[in-house]
Amino acid sequence: MVAKSKNQKKVRPKAETPLGFQDYFGEVHNTRVHMMNTISEVFNKFGFDPLETPAIEYLDTLGKFLPDLDRPNEGVFAWKEDEKWISLRYDMTAPLARVAAQHRNTLPTPYRRYAMGPVWRNEKPGPGRFRQFYQCDADTVGSNSVAADAEMAVLTSEILDALGIVRHNYVIKLNNRKILDGILVVAGILVEGSDADTALRGAVFRAMDKLDRLGPKGVRLLLGEGRLDESGDYTKGAGLTTGQIDPIMSFLELGGQSNENILNCLRDLVAETDIGSEGVYELNEILDCIHSQTSTSENFLIDPSIVRGLDYYTGPVVETELTFETVDSKGKPRRFGSVAGGGRYDDLVKRFIGQQVPATGVSIGIDRLIAAQEYYKPKKESALGPVLVTVMDRHRMVDYQKMVADLRREGIKSEVFLGNARNFGKQLKYADNRRCPIAIIQGEEERTRGVVLIKDLKLGSKISETASKDEWRSRDWQIEVKVADLVTKTKEVLARLNS
């Protein structure tokens, strides 16, 4: 056994964020909370009730619906406990299906709920693509009316309006998985009325869903033998023949026309299939419902290329894109892209109870909306920090704590400096870093006279870390007030700063 050397250095862990995760600091966190509060107000206005489910579920409860994954627990963060696999949820919909099945005898029908929080996917991270992200979902379980599907599109539009995204900066795209099935029947890939080859069907749909990212050439490769991407990763294709691929590509490239023209083309394409014709009829009904609820319906467009990657969708699907231009990781201009999506999933609850329960919903990506904010909202000055009560004598902490308590009682965000109080310059630097609008100062001289100094820090361009107390007192951006008037005068200064 080799003895450890006394001089051997201790190996310290590296301070780093796990790959695919990120830290959320003050302003970003506050932005997310504000967005979620705004979204919840719209959810409530539409009559949805809140629901919070655990962050973990049994793996067989979640099911295997993530795209491009082969192993039963790939794509999720899972572990085994008491011979059962447990996983962090990868979305909000699969847990809802479990709730709807478990509590079906006590929940109202239809059951309308919304949920908010983080979800986790064990996927390859990339620019703007994280393994933990926040979602806000609304779903209706127990209604087979296409009016419920139309409502999800209108609901998304109202949320974007409430968040300040003007209508010419977004588009809500609609399609129907039934039409996609009809196209596969026309292409000779599926036989109508027979059990579908779910693996082949899923591979075809996942390839179709990548049209926006890979273009027609990339989709053709994925529908055929497969595709090698720039990183060297190979994706196995669906193995279709050219004769099968051609009608699919013709279908995908119908976009860009008016809704009426696309519907007419779709009717012709799937006229010989019952499932496809039913899908076209539903799309037409959904558009009529949307038109009845909003006076500006030009944001709602039929787009045959919208497929949605998750395998549990069974009918109408919806995806919302922000249309303003940004740049990708290579500096090339492109649309910002998707921020919300959803659709109908009539078979998800059936996994638990053996009978079909109709359901539809929409999911909004908070992290994507935060990233988009710099494009759709003008730059504004960062939010102000708390009023800072400085510490001139560390033995008088009780007095300073009383001051801050008086401020907080009146709803004023405030704190006492709890760092090393011996260096006054560090307190000023701290105030600068925290964007404190005001500093409250009471040294021995002020205490003897029963007064405090209120410093308007916004009038100082920068606070020097080495500023002395005498230099600080010499500035003309302060007022002296009686201790009894501290709260009133602080409110007056804050009101002026916020005006």
Secondary structure, DSSP 8 states (H G I E B T S, - for coil): -----TT-----------TT-----HHHHHHHHHHHHHHHHHHHHTT-EE----SEEEHHHH-S--TT--STTTBS-EEEETTEEEEE-S-SHHHHHHHHHHTTTTS-SSEEEEEEEEEE-BS--BTTB-SEEEEEEEEEES---HHHHHHHHHHHHHHHHHTT--GGGEEEEEEEHHHHHHHHHHTTSS-TTS---HHHHHHHHHHHTTHHHHHHHHHHHHHTTEEE-TTS-EEE-----HHHHHHHHHHHTTTTS-HHHHHHHHHHHTTT-HHHHHHHHHHHHHHHHHHHH-S--TTEEE-TT---S-TT--SEEEEEEEEEEEE-TTS-EEEEEEEEEEEE-TTTTHHHHSS---EEEEEEEHHHHHHHHHHHS---------EEE--S-GGGHHHHHHHHHHHHHTT--EEE--S-TT-HHHHHHHHHHTT-SEEEE--HHHHHHTEEEEEEGGGSS---TT--HHHHHH-SSEEEEEGGGHHHHHHHHHHHHH-
